[in-house]
């Protein structure tokens, strides 16, 4: 375990200015000649407005980053997304729209009556799209987890328009982690109001670009609805799994208290984070839905012990089973409680103490049997030879799952997972690539063989990488024939920001493109060939 006594990681949680034009990078090593395109990344870039500081990692204003690779040259560019949250904050020099963990207060210049009415005007939902950027059809959208997504120009990074998904779909919001089929069909999941004012989860489908080139979002539809285990308390959902024929939804014991959510905005200082609460008794539920025809498999009731889940790695079907690999955090306490900026910007020893109290991370494999017979009660239903994961049918008809642990280390997380998506999504696979979090601080890139549990690590002193994106080599036949792209920040260096290019087979460095500017933390992104 690498230590960080100098605490230079604090720099990745500090505000930066956008750039007026792309800046050239200094290249060391050799970038593969076939690698041409743009790495687009999203993250927070502004951590305070006027005298007010954003409180949580997911509150900073959305900054889009781009490394352009063209003809052996590399440039870096970044701009703030002109969301309503950002524009109004800049105009009024204060936090105007409540973010994930930071409350917006009424304008102090208003009189007492107009301030009072501001409280009761209802929730103004943020459009601060700092989490991810991905294509829908031929367009690119920066997203968070609300109903608002923001169309951006992937070349100029200009903000084009705000889109309200509620105009097209019955959802309160969707995740920042959709799944995409080869033909461009996109699937996502979000919570919604179901029957009898109860909460449910809708899996939604956005088709490929129609022949008439109209906007595919306008043709969005709800594919299937999954029930919530608690009527007025949906679970927080950050991602979901998809195989060739099924969707996998994990209902975790981190709940959104809807009544608290709706009433919170009547009280001074309430945020989204205030509305989350753990359910200490429910454990974790797995739900399955079929794709064609779309339907909820209500007879398959899978249960396991409590864990937090943010990122699925992959899921696939094999011999009548669905294998689900994911990044788990043990227990029902919400991991986001430890991601306030005051926590992650502490001195190293304090960061370590906080992480020791937090839920502990683990990469797990769960196996869900599709064929269930009553006479098999009490037996392990999993017959796959290569896993120790179990599924036992109980007398009440539920199936209790126990995982196989693929990766585990004390306070060492394998997170922000990536795979060779175009080749392996929904298929049996061997390799996952992740960002190594050391007591929540990102300090290494890890490759994991999910079959043998072998790992490879790239790490450099006082260097803080981001989620590694896999780009396959042209005409590759091997699953790991390609490169990993990651933005690395080395605060003390002459050129502190860089694009790192690693050989995905063994994590050896092929090249890096360094720029003379610090780059704040990025969350997720996409590679545009």
PyMOL commands that set and color helices and strands:
alter all, ss='L'
color gray80, all
select helices_A, chain A and resi 8-13+84-92+112-119+165-167+195-197+216-219+258-264+273-275+335-338+341-344+348-357+374-376+421-424
alter helices_A, ss='H'
color red, helices_A
select strands_A, chain A and resi 23-24+26-29+37-46+48-49+52-53+61-70+73-80+132-136+139-143+148-152+159-164+179-180+186-193+199-206+221-227+241-242+246-251+254-256+276-278+284-290+295-296+301-304+307-318+321-330+361-369+390-393+398-402+404-407+412-418+431-438+441-449+455-458+469-472+482-489+497-503+509-515+524-528
alter strands_A, ss='S'
color yellow, strands_A
deselect
rebuild
show_as cartoon
